[in-house]
Amino acid sequence: MGINETSELRSLGHSNLLVSPIGLGLAALGRPGYINIGHGTDLGSDRRRETMELGAHAVLDAAYASGVRYFDAARSYGLAEEFLASWLKRRGIPDGSVTVGSKWGYTYTAEWRVDARVHEVKAHTLAVFDRQLDETRAILGQHLALYQIHSATLESGVLDDAAVIDALARARASGLRIGLTVSGPHQAETIWRALDVRRDGVRVFDTVQATWNLLERAAEQALRAAHDAGLGVIVKEALANGRLASRGGADSPGAERLESEAERLGATMDAVAIASVLAEPWAHVVLSGATTVTQLESNVRARSLVLTSATIDRLRAMALDSAEYWRQRSLLPWN
């Protein structure tokens, strides 16, 4: 099973949105605190807005130069939408030449502090959707192509909230593509439920974004079904918040096995982890969560890797129990 080294664009499911195989997520670029291992070190001591905006633009420049054409932000990613919008304007990126997605449902509350007691507040209500869609449109304008529920769960009730689903359907009818992201040990159940959400006989969701990586594979069957149903599939946290990169350390689950495979391929651990997602036929886009240009350049080298079936089988053995994976993730500190 090989990887095509080119960045040829493909359709994000039946959405008619064109995307590159590797996209850039801005969770680590738009705020001074995040849970990726080593995030604080990557940013350095100068966390002023102006400095972080320049850093974000440098990573965006490197991503665009490497062929990345999908960019993923959220209202709760601090100033990620603003940084993306200012980059699009300063570089003169025409509407439609890249695909931009963002998310609603969490409100950023950290006030630019890493040591904030609460970094974001979740609320999947109609009022929040209406407010945040207006905010996002004011910032990103016509570049906004995909709007996603941020971390939808069955427990939140958002998929059964008729008023919210009606609003999503109206937004979709106006030309905006609609998606959802999922998180936690019950990702699969949420995806299956989302596939059944319709208005006037039409499926409401065009895309799904989920965590899938060498340690957490529980949503695979549901993601395959979403792909087969025509939804675009976006994979996040391919590096397990840094646990599948060299900085994860020897104590990270499966680190020794992944390092061994990387050495065999003459590649970095992060590139092998991302290549393992690119090798899945149901995945349209895998997000790089890079904070630095060096990380971005290492991530996109995944396109040049060829993973044999034997390599894929050896890597498959790294998978953890889903509940254990999410327990370990919950212990990662904001930094």
N, C-alpha and C positions, 0 to 999 in steps of 0.2 A: 504494500500500500504506500504510494509515494505522495510527496508534496510538490505541487507546482511552485516554482520559485518566483514566478511573476506575480504582480499584484492586480491581475485582471479582475475587473469589476464583475459582480454577479448580482442578480436580483435577490432581495431580502424576502424570500418566499414569494407569495403572490401580491406583495405590497406595492410592486413597481418601483420600489426604492433601490437605487444602485449602491452597493457597498463593496468595500475591500475585504479580503479574508481576515486581515487583522485591523481592528479599530483601536481607538484610543479612548479610554475612560478617564474622566477628569476628577475622580473622587480624591486623589492624593495631591492634586494640583491647585485646588480652589480654596483650601483652608489650611491653617497651620497645624492642625491636629488630625491624625488618622490612625487606623489600627494596623497598617502595614508595618512589618518588622523593619526597623531602621529608618522610618519615615522622617523622624526629627533630624537625624544625622544628614539625610539627603538634602533637606531644606537649608541646613546651616542655621546660624544664630540670628540672621537678619530676616525677620518674619513680617516686615512692613508690606503693606498692600502693593506698593510700587515694585518692590523687589520680587515678590511672588508672582506678580503679573509678568514681569520680564522672564522669570524662570519658566512660567507656563508657556509663554510665547516661544521660547527656545525649543521646548519639547514639541509643541505644535508644529513649528517649522521643520524639525527633524522628521516628525511623523509624516507630514505632507510630502516632504522630499523623498521619503521612502515608499510612497504610494498609498499611504493610509488615507481613506476617503470616508470613513465613518467616525464620528465624534459623539461621545456620550456624556451628558452632564446630568444635573439634577438641581432642584431648588435648594436641597439641603447640603449641597457641596460648597458651602460658603459663597465665594464669588466666582465659582467655576463658569457659570453662564456668562457673567460679565467679562471674564478673561477670554473666553471663547469668542464672544461677540466683538471685543476690541481687536482680537487677532484677525478675525474674518474681515473687519473693516480696514485695518491697517495694511493687510496684505492684498486687499482688493479681490477677495475670493467671490466670484459671482454666485448669485442664488442658483441652487441646483447643481453646482459643480462638486459639492460634497453633500453628504447626508448627515443631518444633525438630529440627534435624539435627546430628549430630556425627560424628567420624571417629576411627578407630583406626589404628595402624601406625607412628606416629612418637612418640617420647618427647622431651619438652622438656628440654634439658640446659644451657641458657644461664645458669641461676641468676640471672635478672633482669639480665644484663649485655648491653650492646649490643656490646661488644668480645670476646665469647666466641669461642673458637677453633671450637667446634662448637655450633650452636644447637639441633639436633635430631638424633636417631638413628633410622634407619628399620629396622624389623624386622617382617615380615609373618608371624609365627609364631602358632601356636595359643596358646602361653603368653601372648604379648602381647595377643592378642584377648581372652582370658579376663580378664586383669588389667585391661585398659583398659575393657572393657565394665562390669565391676564398679565401677570408679572413676567412670565417666561416669554410671551409674545412681545411684550414691550422691550425686552432685552435682545432677543434673537430675531425678531421680525420674521421675514419670509424664509429665513434659513431653517426655521423649525419645521421638521418634516414628520417626526415621530414623538408622540407623547405617551409615557408609560406610567402605570400605577407603580409606585415605588414600594417594593417588598409586600406585595399582596399576600394575604394568608386567608385561610378559611375562617380563622378565629376573628379576624377583623370585620368580617361580614360584608366587605366591599363588593364581592361578587354577587351578593344577594340584595344589594341596596338598589332598588328599582330607580330611584331618582338619580343616583350616580351613573348607573348603566345607561339610562336615557340620555344623560348629558354627554357621556362618551360617544354614544351612537350619533348624537347631533354633531359633535366635533368631527367625527369620522365622515359624516355626510357632507361636511363643509370642505373636505379635502385633506384633513389631517389624518395621518395613520395613527392607530391606537394600539398600544401594547401593555404588557404587564411584566414586572420583574418579580421573582420569587426568591425566598431565602428560608433557611432553616431545614430541619429534618423532614418536614412534610411538603417539600417542594413539589414532588410528583402529584400528590393529591390536589394541590392548588392548580397545577397545569391541567389535569384531567377535568377539573370543574370548569376552568376557563374555556376549554374547548366546546363546552355546551352552552356558553352564554351567547344568546342571539337577541336581536331585535328585528321584528318584521321578517323573520326567517333568515336574516343575514348575521353571520358570525361577527361579533363586535371587535374581537382582537385580531390584529394583523401580525403581531410578533410576541414572542416570549423571551425573556432574558433570565437565565438561571446560573447558579453556581454548579460547575462541573469541572473536575480536575482529577488528577491521578489518585487523590486521596478520597474524594467524594464523588461517587458515580451513581448515587441512588436515583437521580431523576432521569437517567438515560432512556429508559423505555418510554416515559412520558414525552421527552424531548423528541424522540424519534417519531412518535405519533403526531406531535405538533407539526414537525417538518412534513410528514406525509399528508397532513391535512391542509398544507399550504401556508402555514405560519412561518415567518422568518424566525430563526433561532439564533440568539446572541448568547455567547458564553462569557460569564464574568468570573473573576477570582480564579483564573487558570493557574495562578501561582500560589493559591491558598494564602493570600496576604503575606507573601514572602517566605512561607514555609517550604516552598518548592524552588527556591533560589538558593544560591550559595550562602547568602546571609542567614538562612534559616538555621544553620548550625548542624552539628552532627547529631543532636538530639531530636531534630525534626523527624516526623514519621517518614520512613522510606528514604531518608537522605542518602544512605550508603548505596542503596540500589540505584537511585536516580543519578548519583555522581558516577557510578560505575558505567551506566549506559551513556552518560554524557562523554566520558573519557573514550569510550569505544567509538563514538561518533565524531570525536574531535570538536565537541560543541560545549556550550554552557548549559547548566542545569535548567535555567529558565527557558532557553530556546527549546530544549527537549520537551519540557512540560507543555509549552504552547504548541509545539508540533504534534503532540499527542491529541490535542483538540482539533487541529487542522486535519488530522487523519480521519476524523469522524465524518461520514458523509451527510449526517443530519445537521451539522453545525455550519451556519452561514458566516458568522463573524465570531472571532474570539478577541476579547478586549485586552490590550496592554494597559496595565495600571501604572506605567512608568512615572517616576517623579523627576528623573534626570534624563538628559540626552543619551548618556552612556547606557542606561537601562533600556531606553527605547531602542537603541541600535542593536543591543543584544537580543531583545525580544523579537524584533522583526527578522533576525537571522533564522528563526524557526522555519521560514518559507523555503529555505534551501535544504532542509533536512529531509532525508528519506528514512522513514521508520519501517523496518521489515516486520513481517508478522511475528517473528520470534522476539524482536524488541518489544513490540506491543504486548505480547503475552507476558513478558517479564515485567513490564511496567504495570500491567493489570493487577499483579500480585500486591501492589502497594496500597490498594483500596482499604479504607477503614470502615468500620461500622458507622453509619450515618450519624447516629446520636452521639457517638464519641467524637466524630469530626467536629460537630457543631459545639459540643462541650468545650473542646480545646480552643476553637475559634473565639468563644465567649470570654476566654481568659486573656486574650491579646489586649494589651493596654493601648490607650490613645497616646500617641507620642509625636 
